[in-house]
């Protein structure tokens, strides 16, 4: 499934505050990034009742969460986790290539992000 993650590209969200490491943000990185991901999920919700089950199945496939636990999460928490996945991909694959409104022509961004001509960026979340 694809999620509109344009806010990462138009500076409405800071990927480095949604996904990062202790080396950059210190020992409270987990709390800092999770709180920011929850805020992103409030401002830009990704998970809703229509895609919730599919998101849970993808997360379950990672093996880090039990389905029963995921079923108890609300849509905001699930959205926050998807935002963390998207921010991580953005930081690793896109941000180094993205400079304002242009891309370097000879680079290959992450396959999980798709840029559409109408100015939207989409993140593929699935297996």
N, C-alpha and C positions, 0 to 999 in steps of 0.2 A: 504494500500500500504506500501511497505517496502523501507526504504532508507538506503544506506550504510553510517554508521556513525563511521566507523573504526577510523577516525582521533581523535575522543574523547578518544579512547582506546590506541592509539600508541603515545600519547603526542604531536600530531601535533596541536591540539586545546585544549584550557583550558576551560573546562566546567564552571568553576567558574567565568570566565570573560565573558561568554555568557549568563549565568543565575545566578542571585544572589539576595541579599537583601540589603536594606539600612544599616542594622546593620553591614554588612561586607564591603561594598564599599562606603558607605556614601550617601548623598542626591542626587548625580548625577548618581546613580546606573542605572537608566533607559537609560540615554544617553550612559554611559560606555558600558553596556551590548548590547544595540542595535547597537552601532558602531562596536563592536567586532563580533556580529552576522552577520552584513553586510559584514565584512571582511571575515568571514568564508564562507559566501554564495558566495563570489567572488572566493575564493580559492577552494572551494568544493561545487559547485552548486548542489542543490537537485531538484529544480523545473525547469521543461522545458515545452515546448509547448505540449508535449505528456501527462504529468500528471497534468498540471496546473489546468484544470477544476475540477479534482478530489480533489486536495488540497483545492481549493476554497470551494467546497462543505463541506469538513470536517471542515474547519475553520468557515464556516457559521453555522454549527451545534452547535458550542460552544455558539452562541448567542451574542458574544462580537463585532462582525463585521457585517456590512450589506453587502450583496452580491455585490451591486453596488460599494461600496468602494473597496472591494477586487478585483473586476474586473479591477480597475484602478491601482492596485499595479503591479510593474514589477516582473519578475521572481526572481530577486535578493532579493527583499523585502520579497516575499513569502518564499524563501529558508531560509532567515534569521529567520523568525518566526518559521519555522520547526526546524531549528538548536536550537532555544531557548527551544522548547518543548523537543527535544532530550537531550539537556544539563541538563535540569531540572530533567528528569528521570535518567540520568547518575548520577547526584549529589545525588539524593535521594536514588536510589536503587542499583547502580552498584559500584560507587567509593568506598564505604566502604568495599566492598567485593573484589575488584580488587587490587592485590598486584603484580605488575610486570607482570609475565606470568602465575600466578596461581589463582585459585579460591578456597575458602573454600568449602569443599564437602557438608557440611550440611546446606547450605544457599540456599535460593530461590531468584534469581534476578527478577527484574520487567518483567512481561510478554511482555511488549512493546519492549524489547530488545531480540534479538535472536543471539546467537553465533554459527557460522558455523565452521566446522572443518578446512576449508581452510583459517582460520585466519581473516575472515571478521566479523564485527558486524553490525547488521541491526536493525533499529528502526521501529516499526510498528506505522504508523500514520493513524488513521481512527477511525471509530465508531463501 
